[in-house]
Every structure is written in C-alpha cells, then in structure tokens.
Amino acid sequence: MSSSSLSVDPLLQQLRLLCTSVPLAACTHCRLVRSPERGANATLDLYEELSATPTVAPAGDDNLGNHVLHVVKRKGSVPWRGSYDMYLSPSLAGSPSVLVGRVVPTTAGGVYTILQRSSDYVQTLLTDESQIQWQEVCAVQYDSHVLGSTGPREMTVVVHAVDDSGLPPLATETKSLIDRYRSGADTDPGIIPLINKPPIFISETASYALDFGPRITTRSVKNFQLIHPHDKDYIIMQFGKSGLDSFALDIRFPMSPIMALGVAITSLDRKVIYNLALPFFSSDH
C-alpha cells in the first residue's frame, strides 16, 4: 500500500496514544512476544492484553488483544551496537512501514537513548524515514559495576516531567537526559529519575527475590520493576518473563507505551547481560 493511500488522522491518533503517559489511575497491561529467532533476525511484537489474568500467552493466545507495535533490530557497525526500530502494527496503520520509535545504544556501554517521533512534526508521518524529526523521551543507564558481579544488575531510567497532556515537552534542551541527570537530578525539575526496585537477598537460599505477582512466572535477569526512589510501593513499570518467548509488560504513569517498550528492549538486549551469573535469575537469553 502506498503512503499516499493512507489516512493520516487515524495514524496520528494512534501515535498520540502510544506517546502519551498512561493516565494516573490506570495500568496498561501488555504482552511482548519474541520471535524464536535470535540475533539479527529476531523480532518483537507488542500486544494489548484483554485482561490482567496470568497467562503464558503465545502469539495466538486468546488473551491477546490488538497488535500494537512491531520491533526489528537494525544492523550496526558491530553486531551488539545495532538500534531497535518500533513500527506501528500493520493492523493499526494499514502499512508495515510507519516508524514511530527507536532504541539506540550509545557508545558508552550500558547506556541507551529512547526516541519517538516529535509531536511537532506529525506531518512527516507518511514521508521518507530520513525526514523524521526525533525527540528523546527516555534514557536508560545500567550501572557498570554490576556487569560481571554476583548481584542483580541496577538501572536508572530518566524521563521528562510531563504536563497535563501526558506528553513530554518539545525539545528545548541541548543536553541529553542522561547528561542532565548526571549534572544533578535534584536541581532539574524537568526530569524524573527512576530506579529498579532492589530485590531482597534470602540467605537461606542464597538468592535474590522480588514479588512480581502472578503475571511474571519465570525467573530471569530480565525481570524488573521501576519505582521512584521516594516511593517504593508505586510500581511505575513491571516487566518479566511468563514463558520461553513471552513477557508481561505493565505500565503506569508517567510512562508511555513507547517509553516502556523501549526500556523493556534494553533489558532484552544481549549486550547488557553478557557474563552475568546470578543465583536467583536464570541465565537464558
């Protein structure tokens, strides 16, 4: 289908939903399904879930609702430095080639930038990808000292403070989110730093444990919960395995679906988990 035959309005409506924070009183339940292939040919598909009931949910599961996003990995100069592209689902967009988000590993190991189409340039939806105006909406930093250690990895996620619209502000800063965080998060009201909730070490079993509830059923180094450092009871995002190639993804304010999917992708990226040997988490990829 040619781009000229697509209707812009439904695309813009869907893009706005994906780029907007989940409402304060809501929790969006999704399922991320990974293709059996690994490496450069691997793909990911994000689905809405019809209910929050626990389920292994392979691609044809009855609990899967709308197919929302399709993710492919772009080849980089070295295999582990390729970016990940998020496309609107063909069932929603009417075309398999509407690029809406991107996850980019930086040259500094363990740091990722998550980009989405800028809401100020929505007219470029149906143009060539080279015309896309990108906006940084999230950054992820994995603490380097954790790589190769015997404890669970630690991560910091930096997002914009959002207004009543639930959308991040148009880019006016020249510094990246990670640079702003490193310059002093306490003095920058325009950013919100989040951390993964620390698991509890159980001496009897010499393992780390974290209560994920019934939706996450498989132990993995990829499993995590995001919280604000000053509110450990409010789970902003939860991601974890529920089968060999199935992952539960639960999203709350101030995260948007594109931001949450981007953070989940960084957890799946093989580069982050090289050489990890954790007693609680499984070592599969």
Salt bridges, closest charged atoms under 4 A:
ASP45 OD1 - HIS67 NE2 2.74
ASP45 OD1 - HIS70 ND1 2.79
GLU49 OE2 - ARG31 NH2 2.78
GLU49 OE1 - ARG215 NH1 2.56
ASP85 OD2 - ARG74 NH1 3.30
ASP85 OD1 - ARG102 NE 2.65
ASP188 OD2 - ARG180 NE 2.88
ASP245 OD1 - ARG34 NE 2.94
ASP245 OD1 - ARG38 NH2 2.67
ASP250 OD1 - HIS29 ND1 2.94
ASP250 OD1 - ARG215 NH2 2.69
ASP269 OD1 - LYS73 NZ 3.87
ASP284 OD2 - LYS222 NZ 3.74
ASP284 OD2 - LYS241 NZ 2.71
